[in-house]
């Protein structure tokens, strides 16, 4: 069982929302991964749909690259749409 | 009070209660965390079913008892569960075999009970059927996985199947409560449950590369309150708190 691959689990909490990463688990194949995910992550009615992806298929950015990847965004506040005055009657924005 | 109906409801609820309790013994002992949670989820489903059924039984009984009186203050000979569900967990594989043999029955039973003339039984069956559909899927897949696994897992599954087989005949024996329930229109014809069961068992055993044991002498008596030695130990543990501190609540 130590050799069982690791899977990442994504749960859609309700129709219309996107799947969100909730954690990981061990399983021998995708079928078992879905069942384990159902038992581990949706038993308190957390979801209506599940995705599982074997962790080895997830490619991540490296923490050592975070300076070049993310820091340049820090001083570009003009990319946030916070400089517009919105009329009061506008809702849902 | 309708004694036949009461006995009929108790037969169904005692199966769920005892198997649920058995599975709960796995809590903290599962082979891996994920399966530990899976088994205890099934245990909780079954105990939930038992609660609904005991609440109904208490109403039918009409003597002011509660679900807790029925679960915690009845002695062994008053329990009407089939012998299969009280058999010890053994290893993970034998728990799976016991679960699979019962799930295939349980699924077909509830499916038929949905058509019960008794509205409460029908409603409980409908709700429980969703849970049991998953239980059957879970145990079937593990039957296949372990039966068609390694040489060792295959042998363990075959041994467990051979030793539990003698407890399967009783599932389809019509007790007095079963017969009168069927006649009154609120019960299930166990012979039709058996044909589904036979088919399901053959299908899954074939995929699991396991041999179906030959028809041999079958144990029975649970529905009449004649149990194997194991039930006494289960009840001792399960009922300890209520008997030591009567009326105790959370």
Interface residues (C-beta under 8 A of the other chain):
Chain A: X1 X4 X25 X26 X27 X28 X31 X32 X35 X36 X38 X39 X40 X43
Chain B: X31 X32 X33 X34 X35 X37 X38 X41 X134 X137 X138 X141 X145
